[in-house]
Amino acid sequence: MDKQFEAVSAAFSRKAGVYDAFGEGHQNLTRMRRKVYDHIGGLVLPGGYLLELNAGTGLDAAEMARRGYWVHATDLSPEMVAQIERKIEAGGLHGRLAAQQCSFTDLEQVTAGPFDAIYSNSGGLNCIDDLTAVTRQLPRLLKPGGIVTWVIMPRICPWELALTFKDWRVGTRRLRPGGVLAHVEGVRFQTWYFTARQARRAFGPGFRQVKLEGLSVITPTADNKTFAANHPRLYRQLARGDDWLSRRRPFNGWGDFFILSMQAVG
């Protein structure tokens, strides 16, 4: 394991015990997760077999299992995998949800499958500078016509850009060449931001785009827990506008994240 992924593993192992608590009562983050679930559900019917990359504590994997999918959840961090295993026990999800410690750069370790779909939520793939290190491993794991859904942090985030005059370092951080140094639980590691075009091109000719939508284009970013509670009327208005904008160009490639789904062809 190189130093980048050692740092990522250490950071999120420290984060594992408190990660879920941040989402409690977080109206916008709950909305964002629901939109990801609905996006996947519109492309893959319940009963499908899913592989999740950078699954974290298993919040998404457990929800997809409850929605009728079979899920194989992977994460680099041993403490995150331990959290997934606790959810399996607590939720009685044995046989429907499985956990494996595995980096998305070492998917040859995954012997389960083939899968109807592979997904990655919450920008975990922003921890690597070359997305082809992941995409080149996917055909072996997918059924013919399988779907890949990635939730990635783009370079253009209107909410952050609006903060430029308040704090230019935050407002413009995604635009800096060479990525940005992230700080999680006292650990530093590099992150990179991608346009939808860059993410799409990383798949190569063996895939075609089937769906692209922005996620939190004009609503707050996922790290903002208080705005929706403090400004409920304005938040509802922004959410309605966000729903309208998120599937229209160029906004479908903007936001705190975008959701890109590609389908294996040939």
C-alpha positions in Angstrom: 0.0 0.0 0.0 1.5 3.4 -1.0 1.6 6.4 1.4 -1.5 8.0 -0.1 -3.7 5.0 0.6 -2.1 4.4 4.0 -3.1 7.9 5.0 -6.6 7.5 3.6 -7.0 4.2 5.5 -5.8 5.7 8.7 -8.0 8.8 8.4 -11.2 6.9 7.8 -10.4 4.3 10.4 -10.3 7.1 12.9 -13.5 8.5 11.4 -15.4 5.2 11.5 -16.8 5.5 15.0 -18.3 9.0 14.5 -19.1 8.9 10.8 -22.8 7.9 11.1 -23.6 10.4 13.8 -22.9 13.3 11.5 -25.7 12.2 9.2 -28.3 12.1 12.0 -30.8 14.9 11.5 -28.9 16.1 8.4 -31.8 16.9 6.1 -29.7 17.7 3.0 -27.4 14.7 3.3 -30.4 12.5 3.7 -31.8 14.0 0.5 -28.5 13.5 -1.3 -28.3 9.8 -0.3 -31.9 9.2 -1.4 -31.2 10.7 -4.8 -28.3 8.4 -5.2 -30.4 5.4 -4.3 -33.2 6.5 -6.6 -30.6 7.0 -9.4 -29.3 3.4 -9.1 -32.8 2.0 -8.6 -33.9 3.6 -11.9 -31.2 1.6 -13.7 -31.0 -1.7 -11.8 -34.1 -3.5 -10.5 -34.3 -4.8 -6.9 -32.9 -8.3 -6.8 -29.7 -7.2 -8.6 -26.3 -8.0 -7.3 -24.2 -4.9 -6.4 -20.6 -4.3 -5.7 -19.9 -1.1 -3.6 -16.5 0.5 -3.6 -15.3 2.6 -0.7 -18.5 1.6 1.2 -17.5 3.4 4.5 -19.6 2.3 7.4 -22.1 0.6 5.2 -24.9 3.1 5.4 -25.6 2.9 1.7 -24.9 -0.9 1.4 -27.4 -1.6 4.2 -30.0 0.6 2.7 -29.7 -1.0 -0.7 -29.9 -4.4 0.9 -33.1 -3.3 2.6 -34.4 -2.2 -0.7 -34.1 -5.7 -2.1 -30.6 -5.8 -3.5 -27.7 -8.2 -2.8 -24.6 -6.2 -1.9 -20.9 -7.0 -1.6 -19.4 -3.9 0.2 -15.7 -3.2 0.1 -13.6 -0.6 1.8 -9.9 0.1 2.4 -10.3 0.9 6.1 -10.4 -2.0 8.5 -12.5 0.0 11.0 -15.0 0.9 8.3 -15.4 -2.8 7.4 -15.9 -3.5 11.1 -18.8 -1.0 11.1 -20.3 -2.8 8.1 -20.1 -6.1 9.8 -21.9 -4.6 12.8 -24.7 -3.4 10.6 -25.0 -6.9 9.1 -25.4 -8.3 12.6 -27.7 -5.6 13.9 -29.9 -5.7 10.8 -30.1 -9.4 10.2 -28.6 -8.9 6.8 -26.6 -12.1 6.6 -26.7 -13.5 3.1 -27.9 -10.2 1.6 -24.9 -8.0 2.6 -21.3 -9.1 2.7 -18.2 -7.0 3.7 -14.6 -7.2 2.5 -11.6 -5.1 3.2 -10.3 -4.2 -0.2 -9.0 -1.1 -2.0 -10.7 -0.1 -5.3 -7.2 -0.3 -6.8 -7.0 -4.0 -5.9 -10.3 -5.4 -7.1 -8.6 -8.6 -8.2 -9.1 -9.6 -4.6 -12.9 -9.6 -5.1 -13.8 -13.2 -6.0 -17.6 -12.6 -5.7 -19.7 -11.7 -8.7 -20.3 -11.1 -11.5 -22.3 -8.1 -10.6 -25.3 -6.3 -12.2 -23.9 -3.0 -11.1 -20.9 -1.5 -9.3 -21.3 1.8 -7.4 -19.2 4.3 -5.4 -20.8 7.0 -3.4 -19.7 10.2 -1.5 -16.5 11.0 -3.5 -14.3 8.2 -2.4 -12.9 8.0 -5.9 -11.6 11.6 -5.4 -8.8 10.1 -3.4 -7.1 8.9 -6.6 -5.6 11.0 -9.4 -6.0 8.4 -12.2 -9.5 7.0 -12.5 -8.4 4.4 -15.1 -6.6 2.5 -12.2 -10.2 1.6 -11.2 -12.0 1.4 -14.5 -9.6 -1.1 -16.1 -10.6 -3.6 -13.4 -14.4 -3.3 -13.9 -15.1 -5.5 -17.0 -14.1 -8.7 -15.2 -16.5 -8.0 -12.4 -19.6 -7.0 -14.4 -22.2 -9.0 -16.2 -22.8 -8.1 -19.9 -24.6 -4.8 -20.0 -23.7 -4.1 -16.3 -24.0 -0.6 -14.9 -21.3 1.4 -13.1 -22.5 4.4 -11.0 -20.0 6.8 -9.6 -20.7 9.8 -7.3 -17.7 12.1 -7.7 -16.9 15.6 -6.5 -16.5 17.9 -9.6 -14.5 21.0 -10.2 -17.5 23.3 -10.4 -19.5 23.6 -7.2 -21.8 26.7 -7.2 -22.3 26.7 -3.5 -18.6 26.8 -2.8 -18.0 29.4 -5.6 -20.5 31.6 -3.9 -18.3 31.6 -0.8 -15.3 33.0 -2.7 -15.7 36.6 -1.4 -16.0 35.2 2.1 -13.1 32.7 2.0 -11.4 32.5 -1.4 -9.5 29.4 -0.3 -12.6 27.4 0.1 -14.4 29.0 -2.8 -11.8 28.2 -5.3 -10.1 25.0 -3.9 -11.6 22.7 -6.5 -10.1 24.8 -9.3 -6.5 24.4 -8.1 -4.3 22.3 -10.4 -2.7 19.3 -8.8 -5.5 18.6 -6.3 -6.1 19.7 -2.7 -4.7 18.4 0.6 -7.6 17.1 2.7 -7.6 16.9 6.5 -9.6 14.1 8.2 -9.2 13.3 11.9 -5.7 14.8 12.0 -4.5 12.9 8.9 -3.6 14.6 5.6 -4.0 13.1 2.2 -4.4 14.4 -1.3 -7.7 14.7 -3.2 -8.4 15.5 -6.8 -11.6 16.9 -8.5 -12.8 15.7 -11.9 -15.2 17.0 -14.6 -17.9 14.6 -15.8 -16.0 14.5 -19.1 -12.8 13.3 -17.4 -14.7 10.6 -15.5 -16.5 9.5 -18.6 -13.3 9.3 -20.7 -11.7 7.1 -18.0 -14.1 4.3 -18.9 -12.9 4.1 -22.5 -14.8 2.7 -25.5 -16.1 -0.3 -23.6 -18.7 1.8 -21.8 -21.4 4.3 -22.8 -23.0 7.0 -20.6 -26.6 6.2 -19.7 -27.3 8.9 -17.0 -25.7 12.0 -15.5 -27.1 14.3 -12.9 -25.7 16.9 -10.5 -26.0 16.3 -6.8 -26.6 19.4 -4.6 -26.1 21.9 -7.4 -27.5 24.9 -5.6 -28.3 23.3 -2.2 -25.6 23.2 0.5 -22.7 20.9 0.4 -22.7 17.7 2.4 -20.5 19.2 5.2 -23.1 21.9 5.9 -25.5 20.3 8.4 -27.2 23.5 9.8 -28.5 25.4 6.7 -31.6 23.3 6.1 -32.6 23.5 9.8 -31.9 27.2 10.1 -33.5 28.3 6.9 -36.2 25.8 6.1 -38.3 27.8 3.7 -35.3 28.9 1.6 -33.9 25.4 1.7 -37.1 23.9 0.3 -37.0 26.5 -2.5 -33.4 25.7 -3.3 -34.2 21.9 -3.2 -37.0 22.4 -5.8 -34.7 24.4 -8.0 -31.9 21.9 -7.5 -34.2 19.0 -8.7 -35.0 21.0 -11.9 -31.4 22.0 -12.6 -29.7 18.7 -11.8 -30.5 16.9 -15.0 -30.0 19.8 -17.4 -26.7 20.9 -19.0 -24.3 22.1 -17.8 -25.7 21.7 -14.2 -25.8 17.9 -14.5 -22.0 17.9 -14.2 -21.9 20.4 -11.4 -22.6 20.4 -7.7 -21.1 19.1 -4.5 -21.1 15.9 -6.5 -22.3 14.5 -9.8 -23.8 11.0 -10.3 -22.5 9.4 -13.5 -23.8 6.0 -14.7 -22.0 4.1 -17.5 -23.1 0.8 -19.1 -20.7 -1.9 -20.4 -21.2 -2.5 -24.1 -20.0 -5.1 -26.5 
